[in-house]
Amino acid sequence: MKSTYFLSDVHLGIDGAESSKVREKTLVRFLNEHQDQMEALYFMGDLFDFWFEYKKVIPKGGVRILSKLAELNENGIQVHFFTGNHDQWMSGYFEDELGIRVYHDPITVSLYGKKVMMGHGDGLGPGDHGYKFIKKLFRSQLSRSLFSLIPPGIGIPIARFWSGESRQKGAKENVFLGADREWLIQYCESMVRAKADLDYYLFAHRHVPIHWTLSNKSTYINLGDWLVYRSFVLMNDSGVECRFYNNAGKQFIINNTPV
């Protein structure tokens, strides 16, 4: 049975529990092993810890995964890519060179008879007003144009340092906080109250693998990450499965069950 795969938050370019290069090779091996079962693949943001497309330059690294994504797409597996807060500055390279469609905001689609909202998830829900302001500022054309004036040899190291500081700060918060403090759960519940006709909400960003039943019995899933969990989700005609690659000892948070 063919399935649609979802994963996020690989953060290539920085080391985690293992080096970025090892993590990239592991991800490519995962794709090689599962591609025969793939109908489509959704990367839900932060594949890279930093990405900025100059007119003639892209950040160094990621050759293996970029080649693999192009191969999958050319072999008829639909590859979709959502920008995250760490790799939001994309402006055509993935589309033009790899043939991959890029999304900068959440979308709603119909998959296997189910209505699914999906996106990276940063900036959604109540609170975090400081980040929401910064996100709006960074996504502006003016900010992109000004940053592009900085030579790549200077701009990319500065941005990588800033990206690493942001990630380290966020890592301290990447534990399940409870439904009343998880902004994405609160966002999904606000959609429920607005009578959104959805079956699943798939988001990322939090680095915590979560499978949560909402008040109207629809489901919120956070994809976790590949820095720690190597977690992924697949969907097919039989439903949704939450899994870990070569890491059977871990589990998604299911309602009030801890990892």
BALOBA-1460 file (C-alpha; in Angstrom, 3 decimals):
// residues 259
<rec num="1" residu="m" x="0.000" y="0.000" z="0.000"/>
<rec num="2" residu="k" x="1.387" y="3.388" z="-0.997"/>
<rec num="3" residu="s" x="1.525" y="6.037" z="1.747"/>
<rec num="4" residu="t" x="2.166" y="9.745" z="2.141"/>
<rec num="5" residu="y" x="5.076" y="10.479" z="4.504"/>
<rec num="6" residu="f" x="5.567" y="13.515" z="6.748"/>
<rec num="7" residu="l" x="8.664" y="14.571" z="8.706"/>
<rec num="8" residu="s" x="10.288" y="17.760" z="9.904"/>
<rec num="9" residu="d" x="12.975" y="19.566" z="11.888"/>
<rec num="10" residu="v" x="16.132" y="17.844" z="10.672"/>
<rec num="11" residu="h" x="18.198" y="21.042" z="11.110"/>
<rec num="12" residu="l" x="21.024" y="20.058" z="8.787"/>
<rec num="13" residu="g" x="24.043" y="22.267" z="9.264"/>
<rec num="14" residu="i" x="24.289" y="21.869" z="13.032"/>
<rec num="15" residu="d" x="25.244" y="18.921" z="15.202"/>
<rec num="16" residu="g" x="22.806" y="17.333" z="17.642"/>
<rec num="17" residu="a" x="22.939" y="13.880" z="19.204"/>
<rec num="18" residu="e" x="24.989" y="13.074" z="16.095"/>
<rec num="19" residu="s" x="26.773" y="15.199" z="13.526"/>
<rec num="20" residu="s" x="24.871" y="16.916" z="10.741"/>
<rec num="21" residu="k" x="26.609" y="14.755" z="8.132"/>
<rec num="22" residu="v" x="25.690" y="11.527" z="9.933"/>
<rec num="23" residu="r" x="22.099" y="12.743" z="10.342"/>
<rec num="24" residu="e" x="21.915" y="13.599" z="6.640"/>
<rec num="25" residu="k" x="23.197" y="10.147" z="5.667"/>
<rec num="26" residu="t" x="20.650" y="8.555" z="8.017"/>
<rec num="27" residu="l" x="17.842" y="10.566" z="6.457"/>
<rec num="28" residu="v" x="18.907" y="9.568" z="2.929"/>
<rec num="29" residu="r" x="19.059" y="5.931" z="4.037"/>
<rec num="30" residu="f" x="15.544" y="6.252" z="5.450"/>
<rec num="31" residu="l" x="14.286" y="7.648" z="2.138"/>
<rec num="32" residu="n" x="16.037" y="4.895" z="0.205"/>
<rec num="33" residu="e" x="14.439" y="2.220" z="2.374"/>
<rec num="34" residu="h" x="10.924" y="3.681" z="2.212"/>
<rec num="35" residu="q" x="10.698" y="5.143" z="-1.292"/>
<rec num="36" residu="d" x="8.969" y="2.079" z="-2.735"/>
<rec num="37" residu="q" x="6.102" y="2.671" z="-0.297"/>
<rec num="38" residu="m" x="5.929" y="6.439" z="-0.892"/>
<rec num="39" residu="e" x="3.183" y="8.108" z="-2.844"/>
<rec num="40" residu="a" x="4.221" y="11.564" z="-1.660"/>
<rec num="41" residu="l" x="6.647" y="13.134" z="0.803"/>
<rec num="42" residu="y" x="6.076" y="16.272" z="2.863"/>
<rec num="43" residu="f" x="8.992" y="17.997" z="4.587"/>
<rec num="44" residu="m" x="7.283" y="20.210" z="7.145"/>
<rec num="45" residu="g" x="9.994" y="22.788" z="7.754"/>
<rec num="46" residu="d" x="13.495" y="23.283" z="9.147"/>
<rec num="47" residu="l" x="15.186" y="20.715" z="6.966"/>
<rec num="48" residu="f" x="18.131" y="23.107" z="7.292"/>
<rec num="49" residu="d" x="19.200" y="25.017" z="10.377"/>
<rec num="50" residu="f" x="19.776" y="27.985" z="8.080"/>
<rec num="51" residu="w" x="18.987" y="28.661" z="4.426"/>
<rec num="52" residu="f" x="19.216" y="31.834" z="2.391"/>
<rec num="53" residu="e" x="19.234" y="32.018" z="-1.393"/>
<rec num="54" residu="y" x="21.494" y="34.678" z="-2.795"/>
<rec num="55" residu="k" x="21.091" y="35.312" z="-6.510"/>
<rec num="56" residu="k" x="24.061" y="33.064" z="-7.358"/>
<rec num="57" residu="v" x="24.822" y="31.337" z="-4.023"/>
<rec num="58" residu="i" x="23.123" y="28.860" z="-1.700"/>
<rec num="59" residu="p" x="24.503" y="27.659" z="1.671"/>
<rec num="60" residu="k" x="27.183" y="24.988" z="1.591"/>
<rec num="61" residu="g" x="26.175" y="21.408" z="2.407"/>
<rec num="62" residu="g" x="23.083" y="19.276" z="2.004"/>
<rec num="63" residu="v" x="24.274" y="17.796" z="-1.302"/>
<rec num="64" residu="r" x="23.122" y="14.259" z="-0.463"/>
<rec num="65" residu="i" x="19.604" y="15.197" z="0.598"/>
<rec num="66" residu="l" x="19.084" y="17.669" z="-2.245"/>
<rec num="67" residu="s" x="20.148" y="15.036" z="-4.756"/>
<rec num="68" residu="k" x="17.818" y="12.486" z="-3.156"/>
<rec num="69" residu="l" x="14.840" y="14.851" z="-3.199"/>
<rec num="70" residu="a" x="15.409" y="15.591" z="-6.876"/>
<rec num="71" residu="e" x="15.628" y="11.851" z="-7.580"/>
<rec num="72" residu="l" x="12.381" y="11.126" z="-5.736"/>
<rec num="73" residu="n" x="10.581" y="13.882" z="-7.581"/>
<rec num="74" residu="e" x="11.890" y="12.723" z="-10.960"/>
<rec num="75" residu="n" x="10.759" y="9.167" z="-10.158"/>
<rec num="76" residu="g" x="7.160" y="10.261" z="-9.675"/>
<rec num="77" residu="i" x="7.078" y="10.694" z="-5.883"/>
<rec num="78" residu="q" x="5.527" y="14.085" z="-5.182"/>
<rec num="79" residu="v" x="7.835" y="16.032" z="-2.866"/>
<rec num="80" residu="h" x="6.404" y="19.022" z="-0.988"/>
<rec num="81" residu="f" x="8.386" y="21.408" z="1.185"/>
<rec num="82" residu="f" x="7.224" y="23.818" z="3.884"/>
<rec num="83" residu="t" x="9.586" y="26.531" z="4.991"/>
<rec num="84" residu="g" x="10.242" y="26.683" z="8.725"/>
<rec num="85" residu="n" x="11.505" y="29.479" z="10.903"/>
<rec num="86" residu="h" x="15.129" y="28.402" z="10.212"/>
<rec num="87" residu="d" x="14.904" y="27.949" z="6.434"/>
<rec num="88" residu="q" x="12.247" y="30.468" z="5.503"/>
<rec num="89" residu="w" x="14.355" y="32.450" z="3.026"/>
<rec num="90" residu="m" x="13.673" y="30.350" z="-0.054"/>
<rec num="91" residu="s" x="12.974" y="32.058" z="-3.335"/>
<rec num="92" residu="g" x="12.976" y="29.653" z="-6.247"/>
<rec num="93" residu="y" x="15.917" y="27.245" z="-6.005"/>
<rec num="94" residu="f" x="13.864" y="24.237" z="-4.860"/>
<rec num="95" residu="e" x="11.207" y="24.874" z="-7.498"/>
<rec num="96" residu="d" x="13.552" y="25.645" z="-10.395"/>
<rec num="97" residu="e" x="16.365" y="23.160" z="-9.740"/>
<rec num="98" residu="l" x="14.617" y="20.308" z="-7.915"/>
<rec num="99" residu="g" x="11.044" y="20.611" z="-9.189"/>
<rec num="100" residu="i" x="9.711" y="20.726" z="-5.631"/>
<rec num="101" residu="r" x="6.758" y="22.855" z="-4.636"/>
<rec num="102" residu="v" x="7.461" y="25.147" z="-1.671"/>
<rec num="103" residu="y" x="4.848" y="26.468" z="0.772"/>
<rec num="104" residu="h" x="5.402" y="29.421" z="3.087"/>
<rec num="105" residu="d" x="2.104" y="29.181" z="4.967"/>
<rec num="106" residu="p" x="-0.226" y="26.402" z="6.183"/>
<rec num="107" residu="i" x="-2.433" y="24.726" z="3.619"/>
<rec num="108" residu="t" x="-5.507" y="22.496" z="3.789"/>
<rec num="109" residu="v" x="-5.708" y="19.451" z="1.532"/>
<rec num="110" residu="s" x="-7.780" y="16.300" z="1.106"/>
<rec num="111" residu="l" x="-5.813" y="13.068" z="1.580"/>
<rec num="112" residu="y" x="-7.322" y="9.585" z="1.517"/>
<rec num="113" residu="g" x="-10.775" y="11.005" z="2.135"/>
<rec num="114" residu="k" x="-9.649" y="13.119" z="5.119"/>
<rec num="115" residu="k" x="-9.322" y="16.884" z="5.360"/>
<rec num="116" residu="v" x="-5.884" y="17.856" z="6.649"/>
<rec num="117" residu="m" x="-4.433" y="21.217" z="7.637"/>
<rec num="118" residu="m" x="-0.643" y="21.237" z="7.640"/>
<rec num="119" residu="g" x="2.225" y="23.665" z="8.068"/>
<rec num="120" residu="h" x="5.397" y="24.232" z="10.059"/>
<rec num="121" residu="g" x="3.417" y="25.782" z="12.901"/>
<rec num="122" residu="d" x="5.643" y="28.641" z="14.037"/>
<rec num="123" residu="g" x="3.743" y="31.774" z="15.004"/>
<rec num="124" residu="l" x="0.361" y="30.064" z="15.315"/>
<rec num="125" residu="g" x="-1.817" y="30.180" z="18.400"/>
<rec num="126" residu="p" x="-1.883" y="32.657" z="21.294"/>
<rec num="127" residu="g" x="1.157" y="34.379" z="22.756"/>
<rec num="128" residu="d" x="4.725" y="34.591" z="21.420"/>
<rec num="129" residu="h" x="4.061" y="38.082" z="20.111"/>
<rec num="130" residu="g" x="7.763" y="38.947" z="19.975"/>
<rec num="131" residu="y" x="8.475" y="36.071" z="17.614"/>
<rec num="132" residu="k" x="5.428" y="36.860" z="15.494"/>
<rec num="133" residu="f" x="6.750" y="40.396" z="14.999"/>
<rec num="134" residu="i" x="10.226" y="39.115" z="14.098"/>
<rec num="135" residu="k" x="8.762" y="36.560" z="11.692"/>
<rec num="136" residu="k" x="6.776" y="39.234" z="9.899"/>
<rec num="137" residu="l" x="9.871" y="41.442" z="9.743"/>
<rec num="138" residu="f" x="12.175" y="38.699" z="8.455"/>
<rec num="139" residu="r" x="9.713" y="37.560" z="5.791"/>
<rec num="140" residu="s" x="9.396" y="41.040" z="4.331"/>
<rec num="141" residu="q" x="10.931" y="41.720" z="0.948"/>
<rec num="142" residu="l" x="12.848" y="44.644" z="2.439"/>
<rec num="143" residu="s" x="14.627" y="42.377" z="4.949"/>
<rec num="144" residu="r" x="15.496" y="39.857" z="2.239"/>
<rec num="145" residu="s" x="16.821" y="42.566" z="-0.033"/>
<rec num="146" residu="l" x="18.935" y="44.161" z="2.711"/>
<rec num="147" residu="f" x="20.409" y="40.823" z="3.784"/>
<rec num="148" residu="s" x="21.281" y="39.959" z="0.190"/>
<rec num="149" residu="l" x="23.573" y="43.015" z="0.121"/>
<rec num="150" residu="i" x="25.829" y="41.386" z="2.738"/>
<rec num="151" residu="p" x="28.516" y="39.249" z="1.024"/>
<rec num="152" residu="p" x="27.800" y="35.505" z="1.494"/>
<rec num="153" residu="g" x="31.146" y="34.948" z="3.234"/>
<rec num="154" residu="i" x="29.999" y="37.322" z="5.971"/>
<rec num="155" residu="g" x="26.221" y="37.013" z="5.897"/>
<rec num="156" residu="i" x="25.972" y="33.210" z="6.081"/>
<rec num="157" residu="p" x="28.266" y="32.805" z="9.158"/>
<rec num="158" residu="i" x="26.383" y="35.594" z="10.947"/>
<rec num="159" residu="a" x="23.028" y="34.007" z="10.133"/>
<rec num="160" residu="r" x="24.231" y="30.529" z="11.170"/>
<rec num="161" residu="f" x="25.340" y="31.926" z="14.535"/>
<rec num="162" residu="w" x="21.999" y="33.643" z="15.074"/>
<rec num="163" residu="s" x="20.121" y="30.525" z="13.974"/>
<rec num="164" residu="g" x="22.103" y="28.379" z="16.424"/>
<rec num="165" residu="e" x="21.393" y="30.767" z="19.291"/>
<rec num="166" residu="s" x="17.678" y="30.708" z="18.464"/>
<rec num="167" residu="r" x="17.634" y="26.915" z="18.295"/>
<rec num="168" residu="q" x="19.482" y="26.501" z="21.594"/>
<rec num="169" residu="k" x="16.983" y="28.795" z="23.312"/>
<rec num="170" residu="g" x="14.078" y="26.851" z="21.864"/>
<rec num="171" residu="a" x="15.627" y="23.500" z="22.836"/>
<rec num="172" residu="k" x="15.111" y="24.348" z="26.507"/>
<rec num="173" residu="e" x="11.383" y="24.511" z="25.864"/>
<rec num="174" residu="n" x="11.027" y="21.403" z="23.694"/>
<rec num="175" residu="v" x="9.222" y="19.323" z="26.285"/>
<rec num="176" residu="f" x="5.493" y="18.763" z="26.399"/>
<rec num="177" residu="l" x="3.949" y="21.621" z="28.389"/>
<rec num="178" residu="g" x="0.384" y="20.356" z="28.779"/>
<rec num="179" residu="a" x="-2.607" y="21.085" z="26.586"/>
<rec num="180" residu="d" x="-3.323" y="24.428" z="28.240"/>
<rec num="181" residu="r" x="0.196" y="25.699" z="27.440"/>
<rec num="182" residu="e" x="0.804" y="24.130" z="24.043"/>
<rec num="183" residu="w" x="0.098" y="26.962" z="21.607"/>
<rec num="184" residu="l" x="-0.492" y="24.665" z="18.661"/>
<rec num="185" residu="i" x="-3.081" y="22.654" z="20.598"/>
<rec num="186" residu="q" x="-4.715" y="25.948" z="21.522"/>
<rec num="187" residu="y" x="-4.615" y="27.015" z="17.868"/>
<rec num="188" residu="c" x="-6.261" y="23.765" z="16.760"/>
<rec num="189" residu="e" x="-8.956" y="24.148" z="19.423"/>
<rec num="190" residu="s" x="-9.621" y="27.665" z="18.149"/>
<rec num="191" residu="m" x="-10.152" y="26.167" z="14.706"/>
<rec num="192" residu="v" x="-12.557" y="23.642" z="16.244"/>
<rec num="193" residu="r" x="-14.509" y="26.479" z="17.873"/>
<rec num="194" residu="a" x="-14.609" y="28.234" z="14.498"/>
<rec num="195" residu="k" x="-16.313" y="25.089" z="13.130"/>
<rec num="196" residu="a" x="-13.430" y="24.129" z="10.846"/>
<rec num="197" residu="d" x="-14.363" y="20.949" z="9.023"/>
<rec num="198" residu="l" x="-11.033" y="19.163" z="9.438"/>
<rec num="199" residu="d" x="-9.991" y="15.651" z="10.434"/>
<rec num="200" residu="y" x="-6.268" y="16.198" z="11.089"/>
<rec num="201" residu="y" x="-3.930" y="19.040" z="11.962"/>
<rec num="202" residu="l" x="-0.280" y="18.227" z="11.139"/>
<rec num="203" residu="f" x="2.349" y="20.638" z="12.420"/>
<rec num="204" residu="a" x="6.020" y="20.654" z="13.426"/>
<rec num="205" residu="h" x="8.290" y="23.280" z="15.055"/>
<rec num="206" residu="r" x="7.888" y="22.063" z="18.653"/>
<rec num="207" residu="h" x="10.336" y="19.133" z="18.297"/>
<rec num="208" residu="v" x="7.981" y="17.058" z="20.455"/>
<rec num="209" residu="p" x="6.169" y="14.045" z="18.934"/>
<rec num="210" residu="i" x="2.505" y="14.479" z="19.886"/>
<rec num="211" residu="h" x="-0.710" y="12.697" z="18.881"/>
<rec num="212" residu="w" x="-3.588" y="14.580" z="20.529"/>
<rec num="213" residu="t" x="-7.357" y="14.129" z="20.312"/>
<rec num="214" residu="l" x="-9.113" y="17.494" z="20.183"/>
<rec num="215" residu="s" x="-12.485" y="18.347" z="21.724"/>
<rec num="216" residu="n" x="-14.414" y="17.475" z="18.556"/>
<rec num="217" residu="k" x="-12.509" y="14.155" z="18.122"/>
<rec num="218" residu="s" x="-10.331" y="15.495" z="15.304"/>
<rec num="219" residu="t" x="-6.587" y="14.939" z="15.740"/>
<rec num="220" residu="y" x="-3.567" y="17.193" z="16.192"/>
<rec num="221" residu="i" x="-0.179" y="15.650" z="15.398"/>
<rec num="222" residu="n" x="3.197" y="17.242" z="15.956"/>
<rec num="223" residu="l" x="5.882" y="15.504" z="13.944"/>
<rec num="224" residu="g" x="8.696" y="15.737" z="16.486"/>
<rec num="225" residu="d" x="12.186" y="16.015" z="14.978"/>
<rec num="226" residu="w" x="15.266" y="14.239" z="13.639"/>
<rec num="227" residu="l" x="17.700" y="15.812" z="16.088"/>
<rec num="228" residu="v" x="16.559" y="13.431" z="18.827"/>
<rec num="229" residu="y" x="13.578" y="11.294" z="17.820"/>
<rec num="230" residu="r" x="13.840" y="10.484" z="14.091"/>
<rec num="231" residu="s" x="10.056" y="10.570" z="14.159"/>
<rec num="232" residu="f" x="7.770" y="10.538" z="11.151"/>
<rec num="233" residu="v" x="4.116" y="10.056" z="10.231"/>
<rec num="234" residu="l" x="2.581" y="8.185" z="7.351"/>
<rec num="235" residu="m" x="-0.963" y="8.328" z="6.041"/>
<rec num="236" residu="n" x="-2.777" y="5.955" z="3.711"/>
<rec num="237" residu="d" x="-6.232" y="4.495" z="3.129"/>
<rec num="238" residu="s" x="-5.974" y="2.606" z="6.425"/>
<rec num="239" residu="g" x="-5.415" y="5.749" z="8.502"/>
<rec num="240" residu="v" x="-2.470" y="7.455" z="10.181"/>
<rec num="241" residu="e" x="0.588" y="5.898" z="11.813"/>
<rec num="242" residu="c" x="3.168" y="7.649" z="13.997"/>
<rec num="243" residu="r" x="6.582" y="5.995" z="13.908"/>
<rec num="244" residu="f" x="10.264" y="6.327" z="14.771"/>
<rec num="245" residu="y" x="13.033" y="5.293" z="12.395"/>
<rec num="246" residu="n" x="15.221" y="2.599" z="14.013"/>
<rec num="247" residu="n" x="14.139" y="3.770" z="17.456"/>
<rec num="248" residu="a" x="11.345" y="1.493" z="18.644"/>
<rec num="249" residu="g" x="11.824" y="2.388" z="22.300"/>
<rec num="250" residu="k" x="10.194" y="5.813" z="21.998"/>
<rec num="251" residu="q" x="6.561" y="6.787" z="21.587"/>
<rec num="252" residu="f" x="4.443" y="9.780" z="20.686"/>
<rec num="253" residu="i" x="2.717" y="11.679" z="23.468"/>
<rec num="254" residu="i" x="-0.842" y="10.377" z="23.232"/>
<rec num="255" residu="n" x="-3.125" y="12.721" z="25.149"/>
<rec num="256" residu="n" x="-1.666" y="12.668" z="28.680"/>
<rec num="257" residu="t" x="0.872" y="9.890" z="28.146"/>
<rec num="258" residu="p" x="4.469" y="11.174" z="28.374"/>
<rec num="259" residu="v" x="7.256" y="10.244" z="25.988"/>
